[in-house]
Amino acid sequence: MKELGQYFRDTRIRNGVSIEEAAEDNELSASQLENIEQGNIKAFKDVYKLKEYMKNYAKYLGINPTEVAEEFNDFLFEHTSKISIEDILEAKKKIEEKDEKKIKSPYTKEYKEKINFKPYIYAVCILLGIILLIILIKNIVHKEPIKKQVLSGYLEEEVYEFTY
């Protein structure tokens, strides 16, 4: 990054532009431009904004902004690919510990994890379907034929005859 920043600085000086003038034209502060020219990316909170600043500054100086963006991306890749997994896990652990130490207000609504009831509903529906199927099969197997019921009903009745 320092080489790119130095290239920006040399080009600005060759063009006869002061740091204050370049800052005003790019709607940045002089200290922001100085940090860009020194390659100090830690002065910026957002690397994506820094990339846009650098592309705009490159256009302003007559440098190809696409090449600047590619060089910046290469630098970021090299820088971020050197972060070990242990460092990432340690940073995640620190964030979790920090969240645990926060004071919780009784007025703050805590969002609980929602339970997905769909599988339970499907299971209950399938179970009810199986029970109904078993009851239907049981009634069909154990039911006497209709004709037999009708005939047996007539046979069991007693017939009374009345005479006058």
LINCORUR-V89364 format. One record per helix or strand. SS is the DSSP state (hx for helix, st for strand). FROM is the first residue (numbers start at 0). TO is the last residue. If there is no record, write none. Layout:
{{SS:FROM:TO} {SS:FROM:TO}}
This chain:
{{hx:1:13} {hx:18:24} {hx:29:37} {hx:40:42} {hx:46:60} {hx:64:80} {hx:84:100} {hx:117:141} {hx:145:155}}
